[in-house]
Structure formats: C-alpha cells, structure tokens
Amino acid sequence: MIDVSDKLNSLREATASASITAREETIEAVRSGQVPKGNVVEVARTAGILAAKKTSELIPLCHPVPLDFISVDFEFMGGEIVIKTRVKAIWKTGVEMEALCAASVAALTVYDMLKPLDDSLEIKSVRLIEKRGGKGDWKESFTPPLRAAVLVFSDSVSQGKKEDRAGKTIVEKLKKEPVDVTEYRIFPDDFDIVRRELIRLSDEEKVDLVITTGGTGLGPRDVTVDATKTVIEREVPGIPEAARIYGFQRTPYAMLSREIAGVRGKTLIINLPGSSRGASESMDALFPWVLHAFWILRGGGHKEKKKD
C-alpha cells in the first residue's frame, strides 16, 4: 500500500451504481416478494453494506477505512434493476472503492438470487458516479501566481556551520502550489532583522505571503515569533493551531513550538519551525487550504467549492 500517513483526515464521499437487466416477470417477482430465495432487496442491501466494510480485505492494496455511512438503494426501471450505493468517511483516503465494492457485491447477490428464475440476467455496468473529498477539492488557482518570500532565521545556518534544509523544503513544497517564490534568504537570529525584513516585504515589496522558518522555540535566541508579533496587524491563530495539531500527531515535541501567523496589510505572514521535519509537516498541514486566505484578503469572501 502507498504511505498516506502525511494526509489529513477529511470528509470523503463516493457514489457508485450497478445495473442488472432481467425479464419483466423476474423484476415483478422481486417487487412482489415472490422470489424463492427470499427478499432480494434486503438481502442484497445487507450484502452491499458488508462488502463496503470488507473492501480492504478483498482488494489487497486498499487501505482499511473506518466508514461512517453506507447506503444501498434500489430502483426498478423497465427491464432493469439499478443499485446505487453511497459511502462516507472522515479519513485520509477516498471511499470510491468501498462504494464500488458495495455496488458490485449487491449486484452479484441479486444475480445469485434470481438466476434460478431467469437465464437472461446480465450485470450491465458497475461505475463510479461521483467522489468528493481530499486536497483536489480545495485547490486554489491565481493568475498571476501569488508572490512569496521564504526567510530562514538561524545563527548556525547564517554562519555556514549548518546547511539549510527547512527553507529549501518550504521552497520545494511551494513549487506545487500557485505560488512564485521571489525571495529566499538566510539571516541570523536577530529581533531587529526579523522586524526589518517582515516590514520590507509587506510594505515595500508587497508580497502576498511570507513564510519564516526558525526561531520559534524556547531557546534564548529564538526571537522570530516575538518580532513577528510586533509586525502583524491581525493575528490568525487557526493557522499555527492547525500546524501544531498535525505536528503533535507525528512528533509530540510540536507542542513546544511558539509559531504564530498574521496579516500586515495584504501580506500573510506565517512562522514555521526551524527543523526540516517540522517545516515539512507544517507545510503538509497548511497547504493548499491556507491559500484560501488570499481570496478573503482581496475582498472575495468564501468561494463555494465546485463539487462536480
């Protein structure tokens, strides 16, 4: 199986269908409950629900998913029985295979129960109708791309004693987003330098996004957060909260990070940890969702996300 440990839990939904053709008298027997093997609809519905729950045991590379909702519904259309399944979960991966598995097994159950009555039975199709959830539903686009600056604050990196990995990780991850990194610079841990650079980038360069890395801990030289507090005009506490929650599930030391985020003018400033792992996990926690902030900053409000 692929590694999905870096993904966020989110609401996932999928709808699938299967159709079976049969003679009119066969379908009427289903409607009237005259099938010798029993109630076709209820048995097939139960089989579909069980199949959705067992998908990861039947299909080797599917991840086990804790399902929150399964429905299996039937519709009779002329000489056809249409089965529609719907599955929901709050998890890291999609549930389309669970919906398809439910539809497939429900259709096979119908076939099994009706085959003594009708040798013309045919499962015509099993298909995915719709799926929702995951990063793809929340991708933003900007024309032209947003302009961003990445600032590394570290005494050891600025002195050449240590290679910067956190800043480069941030730059690489931003390449996957509608963002152009116009500046990537390294500075020592210095309160006045942090203030100067944040003000310059916000007021003079007017970049859309500034991401800092380093200086967010409890050490005597960790001053990035303190300097940022004096620069931002409005704090956005949900951003570091999301990063810390995500990080804590993977690295308990994330609780010790003091990073903040806020807005100065139309510039969003985000502090990230100085470790490459902390920076990487924080980027995974925040993107692409944090980019929605720029529609709000530009007066666009909350856009309704397209679901089809």
C-alpha positions in Angstrom: 0.0 0.0 0.0 1.1 3.6 -0.5 2.0 5.7 2.5 -0.9 8.0 3.4 0.4 9.0 6.9 1.1 12.6 5.7 -2.5 13.1 4.7 -5.1 14.9 6.7 -8.4 13.3 7.8 -11.2 15.0 5.8 -14.8 14.2 4.8 -14.8 11.7 1.9 -17.8 10.7 -0.1 -18.4 8.4 -3.1 -21.5 7.3 -5.0 -21.5 4.3 -7.3 -24.0 2.3 -9.3 -24.6 -1.1 -10.8 -27.4 -2.3 -13.1 -28.8 -5.7 -13.9 -31.1 -6.5 -16.8 -33.8 -9.1 -16.3 -37.2 -10.1 -17.8 -40.2 -8.1 -16.7 -41.7 -11.1 -14.9 -38.5 -11.5 -12.9 -38.5 -7.9 -11.8 -42.2 -8.2 -10.8 -41.3 -11.3 -8.7 -38.7 -9.1 -6.9 -41.2 -6.3 -6.4 -43.9 -8.6 -5.0 -41.6 -10.7 -2.8 -42.2 -13.9 -4.7 -38.6 -14.9 -5.2 -38.0 -18.4 -3.7 -34.6 -17.5 -2.1 -36.2 -14.6 -0.2 -36.3 -10.8 -0.1 -33.9 -9.8 -2.8 -33.7 -6.2 -2.0 -33.0 -6.6 1.7 -30.5 -9.5 1.3 -28.6 -7.6 -1.5 -28.6 -4.4 0.6 -27.1 -6.2 3.5 -24.5 -7.9 1.3 -23.6 -4.5 -0.2 -23.1 -2.9 3.3 -21.0 -5.9 4.4 -18.9 -5.6 1.2 -18.2 -1.9 1.8 -16.9 -2.8 5.2 -14.8 -5.6 3.9 -13.3 -3.8 0.9 -9.7 -3.7 2.2 -9.8 -7.4 2.9 -11.0 -8.2 -0.7 -8.8 -5.7 -2.6 -5.2 -6.1 -1.5 -3.9 -2.5 -1.9 -6.9 -0.7 -0.4 -6.4 0.9 3.0 -8.8 0.0 5.8 -11.2 2.9 6.2 -13.5 3.4 9.3 -16.8 4.1 7.4 -19.3 6.5 8.9 -22.2 5.9 6.5 -23.3 3.3 3.9 -26.5 3.3 1.9 -27.6 0.8 -0.8 -30.7 1.7 -2.7 -32.7 0.0 -5.5 -34.7 1.4 -8.4 -36.7 -0.6 -10.9 -36.6 0.9 -14.4 -38.4 -1.2 -17.1 -36.3 -4.3 -17.5 -33.5 -3.1 -15.3 -32.7 -3.1 -11.6 -30.4 -0.2 -10.7 -28.4 -0.3 -7.5 -27.0 2.9 -6.1 -24.5 3.0 -3.2 -23.2 5.9 -1.2 -20.4 5.8 1.3 -19.0 8.5 3.7 -16.0 8.6 6.0 -13.8 11.1 7.7 -10.4 9.7 6.8 -7.1 10.1 4.9 -8.2 8.3 1.7 -11.1 8.2 -0.6 -14.0 5.8 -0.4 -14.7 5.2 -4.0 -13.6 1.6 -3.9 -15.9 0.9 -0.9 -18.8 2.3 -2.9 -17.9 0.3 -6.0 -17.4 -2.9 -3.9 -20.8 -2.4 -2.3 -22.5 -1.9 -5.7 -20.7 -4.9 -7.2 -21.5 -7.4 -4.4 -25.1 -6.2 -4.2 -25.4 -6.8 -7.9 -23.8 -10.3 -7.6 -26.2 -11.1 -4.8 -29.2 -10.1 -6.9 -27.9 -12.2 -9.7 -27.4 -15.2 -7.4 -30.9 -14.9 -6.0 -32.6 -14.5 -9.4 -30.6 -16.9 -11.6 -32.9 -19.9 -11.0 -35.8 -17.8 -12.4 -34.1 -16.0 -15.3 -31.3 -17.2 -17.7 -31.2 -13.8 -19.4 -29.8 -11.9 -16.3 -26.9 -9.6 -17.1 -24.9 -7.3 -14.9 -24.6 -4.4 -17.4 -22.3 -1.9 -15.6 -20.6 -1.0 -12.4 -19.4 2.5 -12.3 -18.4 5.4 -10.0 -20.8 8.3 -10.3 -19.1 10.8 -8.0 -16.4 11.2 -5.4 -15.7 14.1 -3.1 -13.0 15.0 -0.6 -9.2 15.3 -0.4 -6.9 18.0 -1.5 -8.2 18.1 -5.0 -11.5 19.7 -3.9 -9.6 22.6 -2.2 -7.0 23.5 -4.8 -6.9 27.3 -5.5 -5.7 29.0 -8.7 -4.3 32.5 -9.0 -3.5 34.4 -12.2 -0.8 35.7 -11.9 0.5 33.3 -9.2 0.9 34.6 -5.7 4.3 36.1 -4.8 6.0 34.6 -1.7 9.2 35.1 0.3 10.9 32.4 2.4 13.1 33.6 5.2 15.4 31.4 7.2 16.4 32.7 10.7 19.3 30.7 12.2 22.6 31.7 13.6 24.3 28.4 12.7 23.0 28.4 9.1 23.8 32.1 8.5 27.4 31.4 9.7 27.8 28.4 7.4 28.0 25.9 10.2 24.9 24.1 9.1 23.2 23.6 5.8 19.7 25.0 5.4 17.2 22.2 4.9 14.0 23.7 6.3 13.9 26.7 4.0 14.7 24.6 0.9 11.9 22.2 1.9 9.5 25.0 2.1 10.5 26.4 -1.3 10.2 22.9 -2.9 6.7 22.4 -1.5 5.6 25.9 -2.7 6.5 24.8 -6.2 3.5 22.5 -6.1 1.2 25.5 -5.4 0.1 28.5 -7.5 3.0 30.5 -5.9 6.2 32.1 -7.2 9.0 32.3 -4.6 10.5 35.7 -5.3 12.9 35.7 -2.4 14.7 33.0 -0.4 17.2 34.5 2.1 19.1 33.4 5.3 19.6 35.6 8.3 20.9 35.2 11.9 18.5 35.1 14.8 18.1 38.8 15.4 14.9 40.6 16.6 15.6 43.8 14.6 16.4 41.9 11.4 13.2 39.9 11.6 11.2 43.1 12.0 13.0 44.9 9.2 12.6 42.1 6.7 8.9 41.4 7.5 8.1 45.1 7.2 10.1 45.5 4.0 8.4 42.5 2.3 4.9 43.6 3.4 5.1 47.4 3.0 7.6 47.8 0.2 7.7 44.6 -1.8 4.0 43.9 -1.1 4.5 40.1 -1.5 1.4 38.1 -0.8 3.0 35.5 1.5 6.0 35.4 3.8 7.0 32.2 5.4 9.7 32.2 8.1 11.5 29.2 9.4 13.5 29.1 12.6 13.4 31.0 15.9 10.1 29.5 17.1 11.3 27.5 20.1 12.1 28.2 23.7 15.8 29.0 23.3 17.3 32.4 24.3 18.0 33.2 20.6 14.5 32.2 19.4 13.1 35.6 18.7 11.3 35.2 15.4 7.9 34.9 17.0 8.4 37.8 19.3 9.5 40.1 16.4 6.6 38.9 14.3 4.1 39.8 17.0 5.2 43.5 16.7 4.7 43.5 13.0 1.4 41.8 12.3 -1.8 43.9 12.5 -4.2 40.9 12.8 -3.4 37.5 14.2 -4.7 34.4 12.5 -4.5 31.8 15.3 -6.1 29.0 13.4 -3.1 28.6 11.1 -0.5 27.7 13.8 -3.1 25.7 15.7 -3.7 23.5 12.6 0.1 23.0 12.1 0.6 22.1 15.8 -2.3 19.7 15.9 -0.9 17.9 12.8 2.6 18.0 14.0 1.7 16.7 17.5 0.2 13.6 16.0 3.5 12.8 14.4 6.1 14.5 16.8 5.0 15.2 20.4 7.6 17.9 20.6 5.4 20.0 18.3 3.7 21.3 21.5 6.8 23.3 22.2 6.7 25.4 19.1 5.5 29.0 19.5 4.9 30.0 15.9 2.2 32.5 15.0 0.6 33.8 11.8 -1.0 37.1 11.0 -1.7 39.7 8.4 0.1 43.0 7.7 -1.7 45.0 5.0 -2.5 42.4 2.3 0.5 40.2 3.3 0.0 36.9 5.2 3.0 36.1 7.5 3.5 32.6 8.8 6.1 31.3 11.2 7.2 27.7 10.8 9.6 25.6 12.9 13.3 25.6 12.1 13.7 21.8 11.7 13.2 20.3 8.3 10.8 17.8 9.6 8.8 20.4 11.5 8.7 22.7 8.4 7.7 19.9 6.1 4.9 18.7 8.4 3.6 22.2 8.8 3.5 22.7 5.1 1.6 19.5 4.7 -0.9 20.6 7.3 -1.5 24.1 5.8 -1.4 23.7 2.1 -3.4 24.1 -0.1 -6.1 25.2 2.4 -4.3 28.3 3.7 -4.3 29.8 0.2 -8.0 30.5 0.5 -7.0 33.4 2.8 -5.9 35.4 -0.2 -9.4 35.4 -1.7 -10.6 36.8 1.6 -7.8 39.4 1.8 -8.7 40.6 -1.7 -12.4 41.0 -0.7 -13.6 37.9 -2.4 -15.1 36.2 0.6 -15.5 32.5 0.8 -16.0 30.9 -2.6 -18.3 27.9 -2.9 -16.1 25.0 -3.9 -17.1 23.1 -7.0 -18.0 19.6 -6.2 -18.7 18.0 -9.6 
